[in-house]
Amino acid sequence: MAHNQFELLRQRRFLPFFLTQSLGAFNDNVYRLAIIGLLGFLAVRPEDKTLYTNLAPAIFILPYFLFSATAGQIAEKLEKSRLIRITTTMEIVIMSVAAVGFLTQNMIVLLVALFATGVQSTLFGPVKYSILPSVLKPEELTGGNGLVEMGTSISILAGMLFGGLIFQVAGAQGPLVAAISIVLLAITGNVVSRFIPRAEAGAPDLRINWNPIPESLHVLRLTKRQPGVRNSVLGVSWFWFFGTVITSNLPTYAEINLGAPRDDATIYILALALFSIGTGVGSLLCEKLSARTVEIGLVPMGAIGMTGFLLDLYFARSGVAPVGGLDAGGFLHQPGAWRIVMDLVGIGLFAGFFLVPLFALIQSRTPGNELSRVISGVNIQNAFFIVLAAGIGIAAQSLLKWTIPQLFLALAIANALVAIWIFTIVPEFAMRFVSWLLVRTLYRLNLHGIEKHVPDEGPALIVCNHVSYMDALILSASIPRPVRFVMYYRIFSIPVMSWIFRTAKAIPIAGARENPELMQRAFAEIDAALADGQLVGIFPEGALTQDGEIAKFKSGVEKILERALARGQAVPVVPMALRGMWTSMWSRRDTRFGRMRVPRRFRARVEVIADAPMDPATATAEVLEAKVQAMRGDAA
């Protein structure tokens, strides 16, 4: 198992797929930019070139509306590595047709091939993201998605550079070089795809509905079944709206506001590179910041950063460039240029924080036999948002007479409003952000055995010692899957923390003498959660430790297991231990004698340890207490 995302690049279960999708993104953009280069080579009229640059994206994206629903069903029904080989074989055929278009300099052939490329990308889209949960562990999803997004961003940028330079460098041999390049890249992608290991179909018995309209409506309904997934899908589509508004206006922004000459794309390419590199770096950092969990708390932070840097980009250069006719070096020497550079990188960086956890959440919470179809629904909605972004951008500039900086300002404000709306509808995003901020600010976590011993799927009972008010948040930040924690109702009711616990669907409990009705309701909720295949976390001591030592485990853990066995469910018990919490913030060490609670060990190093799951038939309270005590040792 990979202990960081870069180790995945040395493993066959991930590397061939990563290279295949990166080569595909690279070749698509080489092809599209080479067509623009051919138009320049043929010296077509500027108005004809403008017509193409507006028509080509529409031709490429149209198949996403027409065929995404069918593609999702095919990706669900077929074994995934086989489908990838089919799509890369299609790419060879399509690029061979495109090569004829370059050699004969026939724009009709090239546009037909471009439409076919859109069809091939539509078919590849669902399997691109649905294969990851098949080959990666839950704790690897964020890192794997980060690598995919980084690879895609860099491949798109490199493809645009390579495709845009073909006719400048090759001159009269440009059509031949373009034809050879796209065919060789397609062949390379197909060869690499043959090393992708087998990944079973999500629903091999699915009957395909070839009618795109009702099936499109069906897959869009699939994306809305769970609130978290529904709003993650909305967030992904908003990312594409946001990115389309920015990237589609960068060429004109570079000319008018950054001082680029009309026929020189170097500053535009620099601006696009800064945004793309920022997105790639942000995508890669998600694994580190999330501690290898699906940490949707990064999404609000991403939204805040996207808004902040885009606002600053407006204030950094709200008018026309003071000097024109600049190359990239000349621009960087202008006053305020490095502030613009910082803003473009920052927008991309936080966009990575925003996007990667959303995809990881969609993958982790969607049933495996629906994931490809859900991804196809995402693609349909993304295509709509991309077209909407292009239309709004054109309308704002032609009808409202907005400048591009004014359009960016409006986008920054809209981004803040959309984020607030999403996080209000599904407070889990904001809750995870607050809890992530608390845990990462106050503690440095060192994890042991969690990837190995906490099951990737199915029910399990997590049993741990109880040291501080932050224990549940620390365990949530350490375990890749969501955990339903059972906690004493007075802790559950602590201001601010109560909102976090309620949003995380924690289960409040009281003693039989205190509130027998609440206790029975808690056991019923625990039964339902385990029956549904969820993780349930309990602290069998029943209260925070008063002296740093582990108190006697109560029999409630045995009752939970007995009730599960009575209904025919053998729930494994995963013993866990927290070390180093007693001398950190929020334990009772500093309040035992009425002293004020102070951050005795701010940013304390805390160890979270998991051991092998235990058979519920032998996991008594006494045995579990001894096991957790041994795991914790003397490091309270």
Beta strands, then each sheet from edge to edge (+ up, - down):
strand 1: 443-448
strand 2: 460-464
strand 3: 483-488
strand 4: 507-509
strand 5: 535-538
strand 6: 573-579
strand 7: 604-610
sheet 1: 1+ 7+ 6- 2- 5- 3- 4-
end
